């Protein structure tokens, strides 16, 4: 129901923009989050945005480099990633949380997940 795209191979210091588009339903009333999974590591929170786009939250490791945004008219969520580092290499997933009053960093609070997109940052 959620499809992430925009991943690829980039050199350290480069940028990528990930997109998340749902299919089959709208997530305009949901908080949206980005998570990532790197080999040998647990799934990690990256960023989240509330349903109106008024509030955001970021993992400390990406603050100042990544920006989450959404366009409810297009039913899409984005993750602009700048100054990428090799440690950002992971499969990135977008997810939706239907609880309007919550902006969560926990993957357990997100009911809907999509296929991920691979981001590889070379040194």
DSSP file (Angstrom, degrees, kcal/mol; ACC not computed):
  #  RESIDUE AA STRUCTURE BP1 BP2  ACC     N-H-->O    O-->H-N    N-H-->O    O-->H-N    TCO  KAPPA ALPHA  PHI   PSI    X-CA   Y-CA   Z-CA
    1    1 A X              0   0    0      0, 0.0    22,-2.5     0, 0.0     2,-0.4   0.000 360.0 360.0 360.0 -17.5    0.0    0.0    0.0
    2    2 A X  E     -A   22   0A   0    111,-0.4   113,-1.2    20,-0.3     2,-0.5  -0.993 360.0-165.7-125.8 133.2    3.0    2.3    0.3
    3    3 A X  E     -Ab  21 115A   0     18,-2.0    18,-2.3    -2,-0.4     2,-0.3  -0.960   3.2-160.6-124.3 117.5    5.8    2.4   -2.3
    4    4 A X  E     +A   20   0A   0    111,-1.3     2,-0.3    -2,-0.5    16,-0.2  -0.730  20.0 164.4 -92.6 144.2    9.1    4.1   -1.6
    5    5 A X  E     +A   19   0A   0     14,-2.4    14,-2.6    -2,-0.3   112,-0.1  -0.940  36.2  74.2-148.9 169.3   11.3    5.1   -4.5
    6    6 A X        +     0   0    0     -2,-0.3    11,-0.3     1,-0.3    -1,-0.1   0.372  60.1 134.9 105.9  -3.6   14.3    7.3   -5.2
    7    7 A X        +     0   0    0     12,-0.1     2,-0.3     9,-0.1    -1,-0.3  -0.166  20.0 125.3 -70.8 171.1   17.1    5.2   -3.8
    8    8 A X  E     -e  119   0B   0    110,-0.6   112,-2.8   109,-0.1     2,-0.5  -0.986  58.8 -51.7 167.7-167.5   20.3    4.6   -5.5
    9    9 A X  E     +e  120   0B   0     -2,-0.3     2,-0.3   110,-0.2   112,-0.2  -0.861  54.5 164.4-101.7 129.9   24.1    4.8   -5.4
   10   10 A X  E     -e  121   0B   0    110,-2.6   112,-2.5    -2,-0.5     2,-0.1  -0.986  35.1-112.0-143.8 150.5   25.6    8.1   -4.4
   11   11 A X  E >   -e  122   0B   0     -2,-0.3     3,-2.3   110,-0.2    73,-0.2  -0.478  51.0 -81.5 -79.4 155.1   29.0    9.2   -3.2
   12   12 A X  T 3  S+     0   0    0    110,-2.5    73,-0.2     1,-0.3    -1,-0.1  -0.284 120.5  30.3 -54.7 137.1   29.6   10.5    0.3
   13   13 A X  T 3  S+     0   0    0     71,-3.2    70,-0.6     1,-0.3    -1,-0.3   0.263  99.3 115.5  92.6 -11.1   28.5   14.2    0.5
   14   14 A X    <   -     0   0    0     -3,-2.3    70,-2.3    70,-0.2     2,-0.3  -0.095  57.5-123.0 -83.6-175.1   25.9   13.7   -2.2
   15   15 A X        -     0   0    0     67,-0.2     2,-0.3    68,-0.2    67,-0.2  -0.929  20.5-179.6-132.8 152.6   22.1   14.0   -2.1
   16   16 A X  E     - C   0  81A   0     65,-2.1    65,-3.3    -2,-0.3     2,-0.5  -0.979  16.8-145.5-144.1 153.5   19.1   11.9   -2.8
   17   17 A X  E     - C   0  80A   0    -11,-0.3     2,-0.3    -2,-0.3    63,-0.2  -0.972  15.1-158.6-123.5 117.8   15.4   12.5   -2.5
   18   18 A X  E     - C   0  79A   0     61,-2.8    61,-2.2    -2,-0.5     2,-0.3  -0.696   5.8-159.8 -92.8 146.1   13.1    9.6   -1.6
   19   19 A X  E     -AC   5  78A   0    -14,-2.6   -14,-2.4    -2,-0.3     2,-0.4  -0.923   6.4-161.2-123.7 151.2    9.4    9.6   -2.3
   20   20 A X  E     +AC   4  77A   0     57,-2.2    57,-1.9    -2,-0.3     2,-0.5  -0.976  12.6 176.4-134.0 119.5    6.6    7.6   -0.8
   21   21 A X  E     -AC   3  76A   0    -18,-2.3   -18,-2.0    -2,-0.4    55,-0.2  -0.985  18.2-143.0-126.6 126.8    3.3    7.2   -2.6
   22   22 A X  E     -A    2   0A   0     53,-0.9     2,-0.4    -2,-0.5   -20,-0.3  -0.447  10.2-156.5 -82.5 160.2    0.5    5.1   -1.4
   23   23 A X  S    S+     0   0    0    -22,-2.5     3,-0.0    -2,-0.1    -2,-0.0  -1.000  70.3  16.7-135.4 138.9   -1.8    3.0   -3.6
   24   24 A X  S    S+     0   0    0     -2,-0.4     2,-0.3     1,-0.0   -22,-0.1   0.190 122.0  33.4  91.3 -18.2   -5.3    1.9   -2.9
   25   25 A X  S    S-     0   0    0    -24,-0.3     2,-0.3     0, 0.0    -3,-0.1  -0.981  78.7-108.0-159.0 166.0   -6.0    4.3    0.0
   26   26 A X        -     0   0    0     -2,-0.3     3,-0.2     1,-0.1    -3,-0.0  -0.787  14.4-170.8-101.1 145.8   -5.2    7.8    1.2
   27   27 A X    >   +     0   0    0     -2,-0.3     3,-1.8     1,-0.1    70,-0.1  -0.008  49.3 121.0-118.7  26.6   -2.9    8.6    4.1
   28   28 A X  T 3  S+     0   0    0      1,-0.3    -1,-0.1    44,-0.1    44,-0.1   0.780  78.8  47.1 -62.4 -26.5   -3.7   12.3    4.3
   29   29 A X  T 3  S+     0   0    0     -3,-0.2     2,-0.4     2,-0.1    -1,-0.3   0.194 100.6  89.8 -99.5  16.0   -4.9   11.8    7.9
   30   30 A X  S <  S-     0   0    0     -3,-1.8     2,-0.2    21,-0.2    68,-0.2  -0.857  76.9-120.6-114.2 145.7   -1.9    9.8    9.0
   31   31 A X  E     -F   97   0B   0     66,-2.4    66,-3.0    -2,-0.4     2,-0.4  -0.597  35.6-147.3 -71.1 146.5    1.4   10.7   10.5
   32   32 A X  E     -FG  96  49B   0     17,-2.6    17,-2.6    -2,-0.2     2,-0.3  -0.937  16.0-173.3-123.0 143.0    4.1    9.4    8.2
   33   33 A X  E     -FG  95  48B   0     62,-2.6    62,-2.3    -2,-0.4     2,-0.4  -0.934  17.8-143.2-133.6 157.2    7.5    8.1    9.1
   34   34 A X  E     +FG  94  47B   0     13,-3.2    12,-2.5    -2,-0.3    13,-1.6  -0.973  23.7 175.2-115.7 134.9   10.7    7.0    7.4
   35   35 A X  E     -FG  93  45B   0     58,-2.7    58,-3.1    -2,-0.4     2,-0.3  -0.884  12.5-151.6-130.3 162.9   12.8    4.1    8.9
   36   36 A X  E     -FG  92  44B   0      8,-2.4     8,-3.1    -2,-0.3     2,-0.4  -0.983   5.7-157.2-139.9 153.7   15.9    2.4    7.6
   37   37 A X  E     -F   91   0B   0     54,-2.3    54,-2.5    -2,-0.3     2,-0.3  -0.968  12.4-172.2-133.4 115.7   17.4   -1.1    8.0
   38   38 A X    >   -     0   0    0     -2,-0.4     3,-2.2     4,-0.4    52,-0.1  -0.758  41.7 -82.1-104.5 153.5   21.1   -1.6    7.5
   39   39 A X  T 3  S+     0   0    0     -2,-0.3     3,-0.1     1,-0.3    -1,-0.1  -0.282 115.5   7.6 -55.8 130.1   22.8   -5.0    7.4
   40   40 A X  T 3  S+     0   0    0      1,-0.3     2,-0.3    -3,-0.0    -1,-0.3   0.519 114.2  97.5  78.4   4.8   23.4   -6.4   10.8
   41   41 A X  S <  S-     0   0    0     -3,-2.2    -1,-0.3     1,-0.0     2,-0.1  -0.804  74.6-106.2-122.7 164.9   21.4   -3.6   12.5
   42   42 A X        -     0   0    0     -2,-0.3    -4,-0.4     1,-0.1    -6,-0.1  -0.472  52.7 -79.8 -83.1 160.4   17.9   -3.2   13.9
   43   43 A X        -     0   0    0     -2,-0.1     2,-0.4    -6,-0.1    -6,-0.2  -0.379  55.5-153.9 -59.8 136.0   15.3   -1.1   12.1
   44   44 A X  E     -G   36   0B   0     -8,-3.1    -8,-2.4    -3,-0.1     2,-0.2  -0.935  13.8-120.7-124.4 135.7   16.0    2.5   12.9
   45   45 A X  E     +G   35   0B   0     -2,-0.4   -10,-0.2   -10,-0.2     3,-0.1  -0.494  32.3 169.7 -68.0 139.4   13.8    5.6   13.0
   46   46 A X  E     -     0   0B   0    -12,-2.5    13,-2.5     1,-0.4     2,-0.3   0.718  56.0 -25.1-115.7 -55.8   14.8    8.3   10.6
   47   47 A X  E     -GH  34  58B   0    -13,-1.6   -13,-3.2    11,-0.2    -1,-0.4  -0.990  48.8-163.6-160.5 156.8   12.1   11.0   10.5
   48   48 A X  E     -GH  33  57B   0      9,-2.2     9,-1.9    -2,-0.3     2,-0.3  -0.988   1.1-165.3-146.1 154.6    8.4   11.6   11.0
   49   49 A X  E     -GH  32  56B   0    -17,-2.6   -17,-2.6    -2,-0.3     7,-0.2  -0.999  23.3-121.1-141.4 139.8    5.9   14.2   10.0
   50   50 A X    >   -     0   0    0      5,-2.3     3,-1.0    -2,-0.3   -20,-0.1  -0.193  39.9 -92.7 -79.1 176.6    2.4   14.7   11.4
   51   51 A X  T 3  S+     0   0    0     49,-0.3   -21,-0.2     1,-0.3    -1,-0.1   0.784 125.1  41.6 -65.4 -28.1   -0.7   14.6    9.2
   52   52 A X  T 3  S-     0   0    0    -23,-0.1    -1,-0.3     3,-0.0    20,-0.1   0.586 107.9-120.0 -91.8 -10.5   -0.8   18.4    8.5
   53   53 A X  S <  S+     0   0    0     -3,-1.0    -2,-0.1     2,-0.2    17,-0.1   0.598  82.3 116.7  83.2   9.6    2.9   18.7    8.0
   54   54 A X  S    S+     0   0    0      1,-0.1     2,-0.4    -5,-0.0    -3,-0.1   0.748  70.3  43.7 -84.3 -24.0    3.2   21.1   11.0
   55   55 A X        +     0   0    0      2,-0.0    -5,-2.3     0, 0.0     2,-0.3  -0.960  63.2 176.9-127.3 140.0    5.4   19.0   13.2
   56   56 A X  E     -H   49   0B   0     -2,-0.4     2,-0.3    -7,-0.2    -7,-0.2  -0.919   9.7-163.2-134.9 162.4    8.4   16.9   12.4
   57   57 A X  E     -H   48   0B   0     -9,-1.9    -9,-2.2    -2,-0.3     2,-0.3  -0.991   8.5-168.1-145.8 145.7   10.9   14.7   14.3
   58   58 A X  E     -H   47   0B   0     -2,-0.3   -11,-0.2   -11,-0.2     2,-0.2  -0.965  27.8-109.4-136.0 149.3   14.3   13.4   13.3
   59   59 A X    >>  -     0   0    0    -13,-2.5     3,-1.8    -2,-0.3     4,-1.1  -0.509  36.3-118.8 -68.3 146.7   16.8   11.0   14.6
   60   60 A X  T 34 S+     0   0    0      1,-0.3     3,-0.3     2,-0.2    -1,-0.1   0.838 111.6  63.8 -57.6 -32.2   19.9   12.7   16.0
   61   61 A X  T 34 S+     0   0    0      1,-0.2    -1,-0.3     3,-0.0   -15,-0.0   0.674 112.6  32.7 -69.1 -16.3   22.1   11.0   13.4
   62   62 A X  T X> S+     0   0    0     -3,-1.8     3,-2.3   -16,-0.2     4,-2.3   0.467  83.1 127.6-118.8  -4.2   20.3   12.8   10.5
   63   63 A X  T 3< S+     0   0    0     -4,-1.1     4,-0.1    -3,-0.3   -16,-0.0  -0.281  80.7  15.8 -57.5 134.9   19.3   16.2   12.0
   64   64 A X  T 34 S+     0   0    0      2,-0.4    -1,-0.3     1,-0.1     3,-0.1   0.296 126.1  59.3  84.4 -10.6   20.5   19.0    9.9
   65   65 A X  T <4 S+     0   0    0     -3,-2.3    17,-2.1     1,-0.2     2,-0.3   0.698  98.2  51.7-116.4 -35.3   21.0   16.8    6.9
   66   66 A X  E  <  -D   81   0A   0     -4,-2.3    -2,-0.4    15,-0.2     2,-0.4  -0.797  59.6-166.4-108.4 148.1   17.7   15.2    6.2
   67   67 A X  E     -D   80   0A   0     13,-2.3    13,-3.0    -2,-0.3     2,-0.4  -0.987   5.7-156.7-135.3 125.2   14.3   16.9    5.7
   68   68 A X  E     +D   79   0A   0     -2,-0.4     2,-0.3    11,-0.2    11,-0.2  -0.808  22.9 161.2 -98.5 141.8   10.9   15.2    5.7
   69   69 A X  E     -D   78   0A   0      9,-1.8     9,-3.0    -2,-0.4     2,-0.3  -0.949  19.7-152.3-149.7 168.0    8.0   16.8    3.9
   70   70 A X  E     -D   77   0A   0     -2,-0.3     2,-0.5     7,-0.2     7,-0.2  -0.992  11.4-155.8-146.1 153.2    4.6   15.9    2.6
   71   71 A X  E >>> -D   76   0A   0      5,-2.7     5,-2.0    -2,-0.3     3,-0.8  -0.893   9.5-173.6-127.7  98.1    2.2   17.1   -0.1
   72   72 A X  T 345S+     0   0    0     -2,-0.5     3,-0.1     1,-0.3    -1,-0.1   0.776  83.3  63.4 -68.0 -25.3   -1.3   16.0    0.9
   73   73 A X  T 345S+     0   0    0      1,-0.2    -1,-0.3    -3,-0.1   -45,-0.0   0.853 114.5  33.8 -64.7 -32.2   -2.7   17.1   -2.5
   74   74 A X  T <45S-     0   0    0     -3,-0.8    -1,-0.2     2,-0.2    -2,-0.2   0.428 107.4-127.4 -99.7  -1.1   -0.5   14.5   -4.1
   75   75 A X  T  <5 +     0   0    0     -4,-0.6   -53,-0.9     1,-0.2     2,-0.3   0.920  66.7 129.8  56.2  44.9   -0.8   12.0   -1.2
   76   76 A X  E   < -CD  21  71A   0     -5,-2.0    -5,-2.7   -55,-0.2     2,-0.3  -0.933  46.4-157.1-134.7 153.8    2.9   11.8   -1.1
   77   77 A X  E     -CD  20  70A   0    -57,-1.9   -57,-2.2    -2,-0.3     2,-0.3  -0.963  14.8-161.5-128.2 145.8    5.7   12.1    1.4
   78   78 A X  E     -CD  19  69A   0     -9,-3.0    -9,-1.8    -2,-0.3     2,-0.4  -0.895  14.8-158.9-129.2 155.9    9.4   12.9    0.7
   79   79 A X  E     -CD  18  68A   0    -61,-2.2   -61,-2.8    -2,-0.3     2,-0.6  -0.899  11.6-160.8-134.5 106.3   12.7   12.6    2.4
   80   80 A X  E     -CD  17  67A   0    -13,-3.0   -13,-2.3    -2,-0.4     2,-0.6  -0.778  11.0-165.9 -86.4 121.4   15.4   14.9    1.2
   81   81 A X  E     +CD  16  66A   0    -65,-3.3   -65,-2.1    -2,-0.6     2,-0.3  -0.937  11.2 173.3-117.0 115.7   18.8   13.6    2.1
   82   82 A X        +     0   0    0    -17,-2.1   -67,-0.2    -2,-0.6   -68,-0.2  -0.748  59.5  23.3-115.3 164.0   21.8   15.8    1.9
   83   83 A X  S    S-     0   0    0    -70,-0.6    -1,-0.2    -2,-0.3   -68,-0.2   0.901  84.7-160.1  49.4  48.3   25.5   15.4    3.0
   84   84 A X        -     0   0    0    -70,-2.3   -71,-3.2    -3,-0.2     2,-0.3  -0.251   7.6-158.1 -64.8 145.8   25.1   11.7    2.8
   85   85 A X    >   -     0   0    0    -73,-0.2     3,-2.3   -72,-0.1     4,-0.3  -0.844  31.4-110.3-120.5 156.5   27.5    9.5    4.7
   86   86 A X  G >  S+     0   0    0     -2,-0.3     3,-1.8     1,-0.3    35,-0.4   0.843 117.3  63.4 -54.8 -32.6   28.5    5.8    4.2
   87   87 A X  G 3  S+     0   0    0      1,-0.3    -1,-0.3   -49,-0.0    -3,-0.0   0.562  88.8  69.4 -72.4  -6.0   26.7    5.0    7.5
   88   88 A X  G <  S+     0   0    0     -3,-2.3    -1,-0.3    33,-0.0     2,-0.2   0.524  70.5 121.4 -83.3  -6.2   23.4    6.1    5.9
   89   89 A X    <   +     0   0    0     -3,-1.8     2,-0.3    -4,-0.3    31,-0.2  -0.404  40.5 105.7 -61.2 124.4   23.6    3.1    3.6
   90   90 A X  E    S- I   0 119B   0     29,-1.9    29,-2.9    -2,-0.2     2,-0.6  -0.967  76.0 -80.8-178.8 170.0   20.4    1.1    4.3
   91   91 A X  E     -FI  37 118B   0    -54,-2.5   -54,-2.3    -2,-0.3     2,-0.4  -0.871  48.5-146.7 -89.5 127.2   17.0    0.1    2.9
   92   92 A X  E     -FI  36 117B   0     25,-3.0    25,-2.2    -2,-0.6     2,-0.4  -0.822  15.6-171.0-103.0 134.2   14.6    2.9    3.6
   93   93 A X  E     -F   35   0B   0    -58,-3.1   -58,-2.7    -2,-0.4     2,-0.3  -0.938  13.1-147.0-122.9 142.4   11.0    2.3    4.3
   94   94 A X  E     -F   34   0B   0     -2,-0.4    20,-1.4    21,-0.3     2,-0.3  -0.827  22.2-177.2-103.2 153.3    8.1    4.7    4.6
   95   95 A X  E     -FJ  33 113B   0    -62,-2.3   -62,-2.6    -2,-0.3     2,-0.4  -0.970  17.5-135.0-148.2 157.7    5.2    3.9    7.0
   96   96 A X  E     -FJ  32 112B   0     16,-2.1    16,-1.7    -2,-0.3    15,-1.3  -0.951   7.1-165.5-124.0 137.9    1.9    5.3    8.1
   97   97 A X  E     -F   31   0B   0    -66,-3.0   -66,-2.4    -2,-0.4    13,-0.1  -0.980   6.9-160.9-121.1 116.8    0.4    5.8   11.6
   98   98 A X        +     0   0    0     -2,-0.5     2,-0.9   -68,-0.2    -1,-0.1   0.505  60.7 107.8 -80.4  -2.8   -3.3    6.5   11.7
   99   99 A X    >   -     0   0    0     10,-0.3     3,-1.5     1,-0.2   -68,-0.2  -0.663  55.9-162.0 -78.0 107.6   -3.2    7.9   15.2
  100  100 A X  T 3  S+     0   0    0     -2,-0.9   -49,-0.3     1,-0.3    -1,-0.2   0.808  83.8  54.1 -60.9 -32.4   -3.8   11.7   14.6
  101  101 A X  T 3  S+     0   0    0     -3,-0.1     2,-0.4   -51,-0.1    -1,-0.3   0.248  97.8  79.5 -90.3  15.5   -2.5   12.7   18.0
  102  102 A X    <   -     0   0    0     -3,-1.5     2,-0.4    -5,-0.1   -71,-0.1  -0.954  45.4-175.2-130.5 141.2    0.8   11.0   17.8
  103  103 A X        -     0   0    0     -2,-0.4     2,-0.2   -53,-0.1   -53,-0.1  -0.842  34.7-172.1-128.0  92.5    4.2   11.6   16.1
  104  104 A X        -     0   0    0     -2,-0.4   -47,-0.1     1,-0.1    -2,-0.0  -0.577  37.0-166.6-100.7 148.6    6.0    8.4   17.0
  105  105 A X        +     0   0    0     -2,-0.2     2,-0.5   -60,-0.1   -60,-0.1   0.402  68.6  97.0-101.3  -2.3    9.6    7.2   16.6
  106  106 A X    >   -     0   0    0      1,-0.1     3,-1.6   -62,-0.1     4,-0.2  -0.767  66.4-148.7 -93.2 126.7    8.6    3.6   17.3
  107  107 A X  G >  S+     0   0    0     -2,-0.5     3,-1.4     1,-0.3    -1,-0.1   0.760  95.3  70.8 -62.2 -22.7    8.0    1.3   14.3
  108  108 A X  G 3  S+     0   0    0      1,-0.3    -1,-0.3    -3,-0.0    -2,-0.0   0.723  91.9  58.5 -66.3 -20.0    5.5   -0.6   16.4
  109  109 A X  G <  S+     0   0    0     -3,-1.6     2,-0.6   -12,-0.0   -10,-0.3   0.516  87.9  87.2 -87.1  -5.3    3.1    2.4   16.2
  110  110 A X    <   -     0   0    0     -3,-1.4   -13,-0.3    -4,-0.2   -78,-0.0  -0.853  52.8-175.0-101.8 122.3    3.0    2.4   12.4
  111  111 A X        +     0   0    0    -15,-1.3     2,-0.5    -2,-0.6   -14,-0.2   0.797  66.1  55.1 -85.9 -30.3    0.3    0.1   10.9
  112  112 A X  E     +J   96   0B   0    -16,-1.7   -16,-2.1  -111,-0.0     2,-0.3  -0.901  60.3 174.4-116.7 132.3    1.1    0.4    7.2
  113  113 A X  E     -J   95   0B   0     -2,-0.5  -111,-0.4   -18,-0.2     2,-0.2  -0.943  10.2-158.2-132.4 151.4    4.5   -0.3    5.6
  114  114 A X        -     0   0    0    -20,-1.4  -111,-0.2    -2,-0.3     2,-0.2  -0.627  37.8 -72.2-118.2-178.7    5.7   -0.4    2.1
  115  115 A X  B     -b    3   0A   0   -113,-1.2  -111,-1.3    -2,-0.2   -21,-0.3  -0.485  56.9-121.7 -70.1 146.3    8.5   -1.9    0.1
  116  116 A X        -     0   0    0     -2,-0.2     2,-0.4   -23,-0.1   -23,-0.2  -0.272   9.8-134.7 -87.5 173.4   11.7   -0.2    0.8
  117  117 A X  E     - I   0  92B   0    -25,-2.2   -25,-3.0  -112,-0.1     2,-0.4  -0.999  23.6-122.2-130.2 134.9   14.2    1.5   -1.5
  118  118 A X  E     - I   0  91B   0     -2,-0.4  -110,-0.6   -27,-0.2     2,-0.5  -0.597  22.2-169.8 -84.9 129.4   17.9    0.9   -1.2
  119  119 A X  E     -eI   8  90B   0    -29,-2.9   -29,-1.9    -2,-0.4     2,-0.5  -0.978   4.6-174.7-115.5 123.5   20.3    3.8   -0.6
  120  120 A X  E     -e    9   0B   0   -112,-2.8  -110,-2.6    -2,-0.5     2,-0.6  -0.978   4.7-167.8-122.1 122.8   24.0    3.1   -1.0
  121  121 A X  E     -e   10   0B   0     -2,-0.5     2,-0.3   -35,-0.4  -110,-0.2  -0.940  10.0-154.8-112.8 117.8   26.6    5.7   -0.1
  122  122 A X  E      e   11   0B   0   -112,-2.5  -110,-2.5    -2,-0.6   -36,-0.1  -0.642 360.0 360.0 -93.0 148.6   30.1    5.1   -1.2
  123  123 A X              0   0    0     -2,-0.3    -1,-0.1  -112,-0.2  -112,-0.1   0.452 360.0 360.0 -89.8 360.0   33.1    6.6    0.5
